[in-house]
Amino acid sequence: MFPIFLKLFSNPKPPPDDLELVRRYRQTGDMAHLGELFQRHTEMVYLVCLKYLRDEEESKDTTMQLFEQLATTLLKHEISNFKSWLHVTAKNYCLMQLRANKEQEKVKLEELDLPLMENTSLLHLIEAETHEQDELAVTEGLKTLPPEQRQCLELFYLQEKSYKEIATLTGCELSKVKSYIQNGKRNLKIYMEKNHAAR
């Protein structure tokens, strides 16, 4: 009975800190240690994702994806401050996701209406710094577009903003942004063919 009596009055052990949980997971592979880390830091990771992705559901999904990846990532990296490392990892993951989404949106748009003229595309015209006449022609053509179309085209091609970023900057709905870009491309194509196709 005496050992039981002592146990009743003994102080409980403090929970292991983050690095101890990381060490135990690396040593045993026990997912329970990873689950404890998830419970401690899931809110922080979600808020980081929300800051960059600006979408609640997408941020929730990304938070889960990040912790799923920790199962392998934690085995590859030596970590001295888990919370700080996790914050940077979440930020970089979101930035990579935004960059990937931007590239996908560009590819989809170009597939929808790639040939603006027989010899080139709008993207090539704008990016070809050595073709001063082409740049001047596109600049003049942009001036003829309605303000919304011109602004969206300039943000998308010249500043390389994604649809979501343009929607945030302009206050327009995502569907409106896509419509302005598509209609702007079509109107610019008409202008270019009418005024500059036979230079």
RAGI-V326469 format. One record per pair of residues at least 12 apart in sequence whose ideal C-beta (glycine too) atoms are under 10 Angstrom apart, sorted by the first residue. I is the first residue (numbers start at 0). J is the second residue. D is the distance in Angstrom with one decimal. If there is no record, write none. Layout:
i: [I | I]
j: [J | J]
d: [D | D]
This chain:
i: [14 | 14 | 15 | 15 | 16 | 16 | 17 | 17 | 17 | 17 | 17 | 17 | 17 | 17 | 17 | 17 | 18 | 18 | 18 | 18 | 19 | 19 | 20 | 20 | 20 | 20 | 20 | 20 | 20 | 20 | 21 | 21 | 21 | 21 | 21 | 21 | 21 | 21 | 21 | 21 | 22 | 22 | 23 | 24 | 24 | 24 | 24 | 24 | 25 | 25 | 25 | 25 | 25 | 25 | 28 | 28 | 30 | 32 | 33 | 33 | 33 | 33 | 33 | 34 | 36 | 36 | 36 | 36 | 36 | 36 | 37 | 37 | 37 | 37 | 37 | 37 | 39 | 39 | 39 | 40 | 40 | 40 | 40 | 40 | 40 | 40 | 40 | 40 | 41 | 41 | 41 | 41 | 41 | 42 | 43 | 43 | 43 | 43 | 43 | 44 | 44 | 44 | 44 | 44 | 44 | 44 | 44 | 44 | 44 | 44 | 44 | 44 | 44 | 45 | 45 | 45 | 45 | 45 | 45 | 45 | 46 | 46 | 46 | 46 | 47 | 47 | 47 | 47 | 47 | 47 | 47 | 47 | 47 | 47 | 47 | 48 | 48 | 48 | 48 | 48 | 48 | 48 | 48 | 48 | 48 | 49 | 49 | 49 | 50 | 50 | 50 | 51 | 51 | 51 | 51 | 51 | 51 | 51 | 51 | 52 | 52 | 52 | 52 | 52 | 52 | 53 | 53 | 53 | 53 | 53 | 54 | 57 | 57 | 57 | 57 | 58 | 61 | 61 | 61 | 61 | 62 | 62 | 64 | 64 | 65 | 65 | 65 | 65 | 65 | 66 | 66 | 68 | 68 | 69 | 69 | 72 | 72 | 72 | 73 | 76 | 97 | 97 | 97 | 98 | 100 | 100 | 100 | 100 | 101 | 101 | 101 | 101 | 101 | 101 | 101 | 102 | 102 | 103 | 104 | 104 | 104 | 104 | 104 | 104 | 104 | 104 | 105 | 105 | 105 | 105 | 105 | 105 | 107 | 107 | 108 | 108 | 108 | 108 | 108 | 108 | 108 | 108 | 108 | 109 | 109 | 109 | 111 | 111 | 111 | 111 | 112 | 112 | 112 | 112 | 112 | 113 | 114 | 115 | 115 | 115 | 115 | 115 | 115 | 115 | 115 | 116 | 116 | 116 | 116 | 116 | 116 | 117 | 117 | 118 | 119 | 119 | 120 | 120 | 121 | 121 | 121 | 121 | 121 | 121 | 121 | 121 | 121 | 121 | 122 | 122 | 122 | 124 | 124 | 124 | 124 | 124 | 124 | 124 | 125 | 125 | 125 | 125 | 125 | 125 | 125 | 126 | 126 | 126 | 132 | 132 | 133 | 133 | 133 | 135 | 136 | 136 | 136 | 136 | 136 | 136 | 136 | 137 | 137 | 137 | 137 | 137 | 137 | 137 | 138 | 139 | 139 | 139 | 139 | 140 | 140 | 140 | 140 | 140 | 140 | 140 | 140 | 140 | 140 | 140 | 141 | 141 | 141 | 141 | 141 | 141 | 141 | 142 | 143 | 143 | 143 | 143 | 143 | 144 | 144 | 144 | 144 | 144 | 144 | 144 | 145 | 145 | 145 | 145 | 146 | 147 | 147 | 147 | 147 | 147 | 147 | 147 | 147 | 147 | 148 | 148 | 148 | 148 | 148 | 148 | 148 | 148 | 148 | 148 | 149 | 149 | 149 | 149 | 150 | 150 | 150 | 150 | 150 | 150 | 150 | 151 | 151 | 151 | 151 | 151 | 151 | 151 | 151 | 151 | 151 | 151 | 151 | 151 | 151 | 151 | 152 | 152 | 152 | 152 | 152 | 152 | 152 | 152 | 153 | 153 | 154 | 154 | 154 | 154 | 154 | 155 | 155 | 155 | 155 | 155 | 155 | 156 | 156 | 156 | 160 | 161 | 162 | 162 | 162 | 162 | 163 | 164 | 165 | 165 | 165]
j: [35 | 39 | 32 | 35 | 39 | 81 | 35 | 36 | 39 | 40 | 78 | 80 | 81 | 82 | 84 | 85 | 78 | 79 | 80 | 81 | 32 | 81 | 32 | 33 | 34 | 35 | 36 | 39 | 73 | 81 | 33 | 36 | 69 | 73 | 74 | 76 | 77 | 78 | 81 | 84 | 73 | 78 | 35 | 36 | 69 | 70 | 73 | 74 | 73 | 74 | 75 | 76 | 77 | 78 | 70 | 74 | 70 | 73 | 66 | 67 | 69 | 70 | 73 | 66 | 66 | 69 | 73 | 81 | 82 | 85 | 62 | 63 | 65 | 66 | 67 | 69 | 81 | 82 | 85 | 62 | 65 | 66 | 69 | 81 | 82 | 85 | 86 | 89 | 59 | 62 | 63 | 65 | 66 | 62 | 62 | 82 | 85 | 86 | 89 | 58 | 61 | 62 | 63 | 65 | 66 | 69 | 85 | 86 | 88 | 89 | 90 | 92 | 93 | 58 | 59 | 61 | 62 | 63 | 65 | 89 | 58 | 62 | 86 | 89 | 61 | 62 | 65 | 85 | 86 | 87 | 88 | 89 | 90 | 92 | 93 | 60 | 61 | 62 | 64 | 65 | 89 | 90 | 92 | 93 | 96 | 61 | 62 | 93 | 89 | 90 | 93 | 89 | 90 | 91 | 92 | 93 | 94 | 96 | 97 | 93 | 94 | 96 | 97 | 100 | 163 | 97 | 163 | 164 | 166 | 167 | 163 | 93 | 96 | 100 | 163 | 93 | 89 | 92 | 93 | 96 | 89 | 92 | 92 | 96 | 85 | 88 | 89 | 92 | 93 | 85 | 89 | 88 | 92 | 85 | 88 | 84 | 85 | 88 | 85 | 88 | 161 | 163 | 164 | 161 | 161 | 162 | 163 | 164 | 155 | 159 | 160 | 161 | 162 | 163 | 164 | 159 | 161 | 161 | 155 | 160 | 161 | 162 | 163 | 165 | 177 | 180 | 122 | 155 | 156 | 159 | 161 | 162 | 162 | 177 | 121 | 122 | 155 | 156 | 162 | 177 | 180 | 181 | 184 | 121 | 122 | 184 | 177 | 180 | 181 | 184 | 180 | 181 | 184 | 185 | 188 | 184 | 188 | 137 | 184 | 185 | 187 | 188 | 189 | 191 | 192 | 133 | 188 | 191 | 192 | 195 | 196 | 192 | 196 | 196 | 133 | 191 | 184 | 188 | 137 | 140 | 152 | 155 | 156 | 183 | 184 | 187 | 188 | 191 | 155 | 156 | 184 | 136 | 137 | 140 | 156 | 187 | 191 | 195 | 137 | 138 | 141 | 152 | 153 | 156 | 157 | 156 | 157 | 159 | 195 | 198 | 191 | 195 | 198 | 195 | 187 | 190 | 191 | 194 | 195 | 196 | 198 | 152 | 156 | 157 | 187 | 190 | 191 | 195 | 153 | 190 | 191 | 194 | 195 | 152 | 183 | 186 | 187 | 188 | 189 | 190 | 191 | 193 | 194 | 195 | 153 | 156 | 157 | 183 | 186 | 187 | 190 | 190 | 186 | 187 | 189 | 190 | 194 | 179 | 182 | 183 | 184 | 186 | 187 | 190 | 179 | 182 | 183 | 186 | 179 | 169 | 171 | 175 | 176 | 178 | 179 | 180 | 182 | 183 | 178 | 179 | 180 | 181 | 182 | 183 | 184 | 185 | 186 | 187 | 179 | 183 | 186 | 187 | 165 | 168 | 169 | 171 | 176 | 179 | 183 | 165 | 166 | 168 | 169 | 171 | 175 | 176 | 177 | 178 | 179 | 180 | 181 | 182 | 183 | 184 | 165 | 179 | 180 | 182 | 183 | 184 | 186 | 187 | 165 | 183 | 168 | 169 | 176 | 179 | 180 | 176 | 177 | 179 | 180 | 183 | 184 | 180 | 183 | 184 | 176 | 176 | 174 | 176 | 177 | 180 | 176 | 176 | 177 | 179 | 180]
d: [8.0 | 9.3 | 8.3 | 8.0 | 9.9 | 8.5 | 9.0 | 6.5 | 7.1 | 8.1 | 8.6 | 8.3 | 3.8 | 6.4 | 9.5 | 8.7 | 7.0 | 7.7 | 8.2 | 5.9 | 8.8 | 9.9 | 4.6 | 7.9 | 9.5 | 5.5 | 5.4 | 8.5 | 9.7 | 8.1 | 9.0 | 7.3 | 9.4 | 6.0 | 10.0 | 9.6 | 9.7 | 6.0 | 5.9 | 9.5 | 9.9 | 9.7 | 9.3 | 7.8 | 8.8 | 8.5 | 6.1 | 8.4 | 6.3 | 6.1 | 9.9 | 10.0 | 9.7 | 9.6 | 8.8 | 8.5 | 7.3 | 9.5 | 7.4 | 9.6 | 6.2 | 6.3 | 7.5 | 9.0 | 8.0 | 7.4 | 8.6 | 7.2 | 9.7 | 8.3 | 9.1 | 9.2 | 9.6 | 5.0 | 9.8 | 8.0 | 9.1 | 8.5 | 9.8 | 9.6 | 9.9 | 8.6 | 9.9 | 8.0 | 6.5 | 5.8 | 8.8 | 9.2 | 9.7 | 6.2 | 8.9 | 9.4 | 7.2 | 9.1 | 9.6 | 7.2 | 7.4 | 6.8 | 8.0 | 9.0 | 8.4 | 5.0 | 9.5 | 5.9 | 7.3 | 9.9 | 6.6 | 7.9 | 8.7 | 4.8 | 9.8 | 9.3 | 9.9 | 5.7 | 6.7 | 8.5 | 4.7 | 9.6 | 9.6 | 8.9 | 8.3 | 9.3 | 9.8 | 9.2 | 9.3 | 8.7 | 9.2 | 8.8 | 6.2 | 9.3 | 9.3 | 4.3 | 5.8 | 9.0 | 6.9 | 8.8 | 4.6 | 5.6 | 9.5 | 7.8 | 6.3 | 9.0 | 8.1 | 5.6 | 8.9 | 9.2 | 9.1 | 9.3 | 9.5 | 8.4 | 8.0 | 8.6 | 6.8 | 9.9 | 9.1 | 3.8 | 6.6 | 8.3 | 6.6 | 5.7 | 10.0 | 7.1 | 7.2 | 9.3 | 8.6 | 9.8 | 7.2 | 9.3 | 9.7 | 6.9 | 8.0 | 9.5 | 8.5 | 9.6 | 9.8 | 8.5 | 8.1 | 7.0 | 6.6 | 6.7 | 7.9 | 9.9 | 7.8 | 9.0 | 8.2 | 7.1 | 5.8 | 5.8 | 9.0 | 9.3 | 9.8 | 8.7 | 8.0 | 8.1 | 8.4 | 9.7 | 9.8 | 7.4 | 10.0 | 9.0 | 6.8 | 8.2 | 8.3 | 8.9 | 6.0 | 8.5 | 7.5 | 9.8 | 9.6 | 7.1 | 7.8 | 4.1 | 8.5 | 8.8 | 8.0 | 9.9 | 9.1 | 9.2 | 8.6 | 9.9 | 5.7 | 5.3 | 8.6 | 10.0 | 9.0 | 9.7 | 7.9 | 8.1 | 9.1 | 8.3 | 8.5 | 9.7 | 9.7 | 9.7 | 9.9 | 9.3 | 7.9 | 9.9 | 8.8 | 8.1 | 6.8 | 7.6 | 8.1 | 9.0 | 7.0 | 9.9 | 9.7 | 9.9 | 7.1 | 9.0 | 9.7 | 6.9 | 5.8 | 7.3 | 8.1 | 10.0 | 8.6 | 9.7 | 6.6 | 8.9 | 7.1 | 4.6 | 9.8 | 6.6 | 8.5 | 10.0 | 6.9 | 5.9 | 6.4 | 8.6 | 6.4 | 9.1 | 8.1 | 9.0 | 7.5 | 9.4 | 9.4 | 9.8 | 7.2 | 9.4 | 7.8 | 9.7 | 6.5 | 9.2 | 6.0 | 6.5 | 7.8 | 8.5 | 9.4 | 6.0 | 10.0 | 7.6 | 5.0 | 9.3 | 9.1 | 9.2 | 8.0 | 9.8 | 5.7 | 9.0 | 9.3 | 8.9 | 9.1 | 5.1 | 6.3 | 7.9 | 9.0 | 9.9 | 8.2 | 6.8 | 9.2 | 8.2 | 9.1 | 9.2 | 9.8 | 8.6 | 6.5 | 7.4 | 4.4 | 9.8 | 7.9 | 9.4 | 9.1 | 9.8 | 7.3 | 9.2 | 7.5 | 8.9 | 9.9 | 8.1 | 9.6 | 7.8 | 8.4 | 9.7 | 9.7 | 8.3 | 4.9 | 8.9 | 9.1 | 4.3 | 5.8 | 9.6 | 7.5 | 7.8 | 6.8 | 9.7 | 9.3 | 8.3 | 9.8 | 6.9 | 8.9 | 9.6 | 7.5 | 8.1 | 9.5 | 5.6 | 9.2 | 9.1 | 8.7 | 5.4 | 9.7 | 5.6 | 6.6 | 8.1 | 8.2 | 8.4 | 7.9 | 8.1 | 9.7 | 7.7 | 7.3 | 7.8 | 9.0 | 9.1 | 5.0 | 9.9 | 9.1 | 8.2 | 9.0 | 4.8 | 7.5 | 9.2 | 5.8 | 3.3 | 8.6 | 9.4 | 6.6 | 8.3 | 8.8 | 6.8 | 9.6 | 9.1 | 8.3 | 8.7 | 6.4 | 9.2 | 9.8 | 7.8 | 9.0 | 5.7 | 9.4 | 9.5 | 7.0 | 7.8 | 8.6 | 5.7 | 8.8 | 8.9 | 4.1 | 5.0 | 9.6 | 9.3 | 6.3 | 9.9 | 9.8 | 7.7 | 6.1 | 9.7 | 4.5 | 7.1 | 9.5 | 7.2 | 9.8 | 9.4 | 6.5 | 7.6 | 8.8 | 9.9 | 9.0 | 8.3 | 9.9 | 9.2 | 5.6 | 8.9 | 9.5 | 8.9 | 9.9 | 9.4 | 9.6 | 9.5 | 9.5 | 5.3 | 6.2 | 8.0 | 8.5 | 9.4 | 9.3 | 8.6 | 8.1]
